[in-house]
Amino acid sequence: MVLLASGTFMVSSAQVNTVSQAQSMFIYNFSRLIQWPDSYNTGDFIIGVMGNNELYNTLTAYVAGKKVGSRSIAVKRFDDPVDISKCNILFIGNTKVGKMNEVVAKVQAQSSLIITERKGMIDSGSAIDFFMEGDKLKFVMNTQNAQKYDLVISKSLSDMAYN
């Protein structure tokens, strides 16, 4: 059971043992609350992960067999900004946020939702930043950054953000 409350997906402890499990749930739910341009609505729905191997492994397991609409989900690992290829969602872990300028330069002509796990990276170009408040995982959002990449954020997702 996933409950939504002001930027927080609250889940029972039986469902989420780690932050990466909660992040995986968020990311999957984000995929259903955002519209991508038509050119990004064919083939697999691609989620890229750079800088967080635990999230990559957890997310890969979490989305196995799930779909975004009628599209299968594929999770790709990127080691460096130069490796980034077309993806719908791009998650940048704490170990790689120092390369945010390179990431933004690499995806500037793409329609990728950029998510980080460090609050404040919105100022560097991300659309969503995860952060912990006590034992709760929350997120802040900048819809203008998403709009730069031709993404349409649903009102329900905007309302959930902790802004």
CORVENJO-V160283 format. One record per pair of residues at least 24 apart in sequence whose ideal C-beta (glycine too) atoms are under 10 Angstrom apart, sorted by the first residue. I is the first residue (numbers start at 0). GAP is how many residues later the second one is. If there is no record, write none. Layout:
i->I gap->GAP
i->I gap->GAP
This chain:
i->1 gap->24
i->1 gap->26
i->1 gap->27
i->3 gap->25
i->3 gap->152
i->3 gap->153
i->3 gap->155
i->3 gap->156
i->4 gap->131
i->4 gap->133
i->4 gap->155
i->4 gap->157
i->5 gap->132
i->5 gap->153
i->5 gap->154
i->5 gap->155
i->5 gap->156
i->5 gap->157
i->6 gap->121
i->6 gap->123
i->6 gap->124
i->6 gap->126
i->6 gap->129
i->6 gap->130
i->6 gap->131
i->6 gap->132
i->6 gap->133
i->6 gap->134
i->6 gap->150
i->6 gap->152
i->6 gap->153
i->6 gap->154
i->6 gap->155
i->6 gap->156
i->7 gap->125
i->7 gap->128
i->7 gap->129
i->7 gap->130
i->7 gap->131
i->7 gap->152
i->7 gap->153
i->7 gap->154
i->8 gap->127
i->8 gap->128
i->8 gap->129
i->8 gap->130
i->8 gap->151
i->9 gap->126
i->9 gap->127
i->10 gap->126
i->12 gap->122
i->15 gap->121
i->16 gap->41
i->17 gap->36
i->17 gap->37
i->17 gap->40
i->18 gap->33
i->18 gap->35
i->18 gap->36
i->18 gap->39
i->18 gap->98
i->18 gap->111
i->18 gap->113
i->18 gap->116
i->18 gap->118
i->19 gap->32
i->19 gap->33
i->19 gap->34
i->19 gap->35
i->19 gap->36
i->19 gap->37
i->19 gap->38
i->19 gap->39
i->19 gap->42
i->19 gap->73
i->19 gap->97
i->19 gap->117
i->20 gap->33
i->20 gap->34
i->20 gap->37
i->20 gap->38
i->20 gap->40
i->20 gap->41
i->20 gap->116
i->21 gap->36
i->21 gap->108
i->21 gap->110
i->21 gap->114
i->21 gap->115
i->21 gap->116
i->22 gap->26
i->22 gap->29
i->22 gap->31
i->22 gap->32
i->22 gap->35
i->22 gap->36
i->22 gap->39
i->22 gap->68
i->22 gap->70
i->22 gap->92
i->22 gap->94
i->22 gap->107
i->22 gap->114
i->22 gap->116
i->23 gap->31
i->23 gap->32
i->23 gap->33
i->23 gap->34
i->23 gap->35
i->23 gap->36
i->23 gap->37
i->23 gap->38
i->23 gap->39
i->23 gap->51
i->23 gap->67
i->24 gap->33
i->24 gap->34
i->24 gap->37
i->24 gap->112
i->25 gap->65
i->25 gap->89
i->25 gap->102
i->25 gap->104
i->25 gap->111
i->25 gap->112
i->25 gap->113
i->25 gap->134
i->26 gap->28
i->26 gap->32
i->26 gap->35
i->26 gap->36
i->26 gap->46
i->26 gap->48
i->26 gap->62
i->26 gap->64
i->26 gap->86
i->26 gap->88
i->26 gap->101
i->26 gap->103
i->27 gap->31
i->27 gap->34
i->27 gap->35
i->27 gap->38
i->27 gap->40
i->27 gap->45
i->27 gap->61
i->28 gap->128
i->28 gap->131
i->29 gap->58
i->29 gap->59
i->29 gap->83
i->29 gap->85
i->29 gap->97
i->29 gap->98
i->29 gap->109
i->29 gap->111
i->29 gap->123
i->29 gap->124
i->29 gap->127
i->29 gap->130
i->30 gap->32
i->30 gap->35
i->30 gap->36
i->30 gap->37
i->30 gap->38
i->30 gap->40
i->30 gap->42
i->30 gap->57
i->30 gap->58
i->30 gap->82
i->31 gap->35
i->31 gap->36
i->31 gap->37
i->31 gap->122
i->31 gap->125
i->32 gap->119
i->32 gap->120
i->32 gap->121
i->32 gap->122
i->32 gap->123
i->32 gap->124
i->32 gap->125
i->32 gap->127
i->33 gap->34
i->33 gap->54
i->33 gap->55
i->33 gap->77
i->33 gap->79
i->33 gap->93
i->33 gap->94
i->33 gap->112
i->33 gap->117
i->33 gap->118
i->33 gap->119
i->33 gap->120
i->33 gap->123
i->34 gap->76
i->34 gap->115
i->34 gap->116
i->34 gap->117
i->34 gap->118
i->34 gap->119
i->35 gap->32
i->35 gap->52
i->35 gap->53
i->35 gap->75
i->35 gap->76
i->35 gap->77
i->35 gap->113
i->35 gap->114
i->35 gap->115
i->35 gap->116
i->36 gap->73
i->36 gap->74
i->36 gap->112
i->36 gap->113
i->36 gap->114
i->36 gap->115
i->37 gap->73
i->37 gap->112
i->38 gap->47
i->38 gap->71
i->38 gap->72
i->38 gap->111
i->39 gap->46
i->39 gap->47
i->39 gap->48
i->39 gap->70
i->39 gap->71
i->39 gap->72
i->39 gap->109
i->39 gap->110
i->39 gap->111
i->40 gap->27
i->40 gap->28
i->40 gap->29
i->40 gap->30
i->40 gap->47
i->40 gap->70
i->41 gap->29
i->42 gap->28
i->42 gap->29
i->42 gap->31
i->42 gap->43
i->43 gap->24
i->43 gap->27
i->43 gap->28
i->43 gap->29
i->43 gap->30
i->43 gap->31
i->43 gap->32
i->43 gap->43
i->43 gap->44
i->44 gap->24
i->44 gap->25
i->44 gap->26
i->44 gap->27
i->44 gap->28
i->44 gap->29
i->44 gap->30
i->44 gap->42
i->44 gap->43
i->44 gap->44
i->45 gap->25
i->45 gap->27
i->45 gap->28
i->45 gap->29
i->45 gap->30
i->45 gap->39
i->45 gap->40
i->45 gap->41
i->45 gap->42
i->45 gap->43
i->45 gap->44
i->45 gap->66
i->46 gap->26
i->46 gap->27
i->46 gap->28
i->46 gap->29
i->46 gap->40
i->46 gap->41
i->46 gap->42
i->46 gap->43
i->46 gap->44
i->46 gap->65
i->46 gap->66
i->46 gap->68
i->47 gap->26
i->47 gap->27
i->47 gap->28
i->47 gap->29
i->47 gap->30
i->47 gap->35
i->47 gap->36
i->47 gap->37
i->47 gap->38
i->47 gap->39
i->47 gap->40
i->47 gap->41
i->47 gap->42
i->47 gap->43
i->47 gap->44
i->47 gap->55
i->47 gap->59
i->47 gap->64
i->47 gap->66
i->47 gap->67
i->48 gap->26
i->48 gap->27
i->48 gap->28
i->48 gap->29
i->48 gap->38
i->48 gap->40
i->48 gap->41
i->48 gap->42
i->48 gap->43
i->48 gap->44
i->48 gap->47
i->48 gap->66
i->49 gap->26
i->49 gap->27
i->49 gap->28
i->49 gap->29
i->49 gap->30
i->49 gap->31
i->49 gap->33
i->49 gap->34
i->49 gap->40
i->49 gap->41
i->49 gap->42
i->49 gap->43
i->49 gap->45
i->49 gap->46
i->49 gap->47
i->49 gap->49
i->49 gap->53
i->50 gap->26
i->50 gap->27
i->50 gap->28
i->50 gap->29
i->50 gap->40
i->50 gap->41
i->50 gap->42
i->50 gap->43
i->50 gap->44
i->50 gap->45
i->50 gap->46
i->50 gap->47
i->50 gap->48
i->50 gap->52
i->50 gap->65
i->50 gap->66
i->51 gap->25
i->51 gap->39
i->51 gap->40
i->51 gap->41
i->51 gap->42
i->51 gap->43
i->51 gap->44
i->51 gap->64
i->51 gap->65
i->52 gap->24
i->52 gap->40
i->52 gap->42
i->53 gap->39
i->54 gap->36
i->54 gap->38
i->54 gap->62
i->54 gap->75
i->55 gap->35
i->55 gap->37
i->58 gap->30
i->58 gap->32
i->77 gap->25
i->77 gap->28
i->79 gap->26
i->80 gap->24
i->80 gap->25
i->80 gap->26
i->81 gap->24
i->83 gap->26
i->83 gap->28
i->84 gap->25
i->85 gap->24
i->85 gap->25
i->85 gap->26
i->86 gap->24
i->86 gap->25
i->86 gap->26
i->86 gap->27
i->87 gap->24
i->87 gap->25
i->87 gap->63
i->88 gap->24
i->88 gap->25
i->88 gap->26
i->88 gap->38
i->88 gap->39
i->88 gap->62
i->89 gap->24
i->89 gap->25
i->89 gap->26
i->89 gap->36
i->89 gap->37
i->89 gap->59
i->90 gap->24
i->90 gap->25
i->90 gap->26
i->90 gap->35
i->90 gap->37
i->90 gap->39
i->91 gap->24
i->91 gap->25
i->91 gap->26
i->91 gap->29
i->91 gap->32
i->91 gap->33
i->91 gap->34
i->91 gap->37
i->92 gap->24
i->92 gap->25
i->93 gap->24
i->93 gap->27
i->93 gap->36
i->96 gap->24
i->96 gap->27
i->96 gap->29
i->96 gap->32
i->97 gap->26
i->99 gap->24
i->99 gap->25
i->99 gap->26
i->100 gap->24
i->103 gap->41
i->103 gap->44
i->103 gap->45
i->106 gap->42
i->107 gap->40
i->107 gap->41
i->108 gap->40
i->109 gap->39
i->109 gap->40
i->110 gap->35
i->110 gap->37
i->110 gap->38
i->110 gap->39
i->110 gap->40
i->111 gap->34
i->111 gap->37
i->111 gap->39
i->112 gap->32
i->112 gap->33
i->112 gap->36
i->112 gap->38
i->112 gap->40
i->113 gap->28
i->113 gap->31
i->113 gap->32
i->113 gap->34
i->113 gap->35
i->113 gap->37
i->114 gap->24
i->114 gap->26
i->118 gap->43
i->120 gap->24
i->121 gap->41
i->124 gap->24
i->126 gap->24
i->126 gap->26
i->127 gap->25
i->127 gap->29
i->127 gap->33
i->128 gap->32
i->128 gap->33
i->130 gap->31
i->132 gap->29
i->135 gap->26
i->137 gap->24
i->138 gap->24
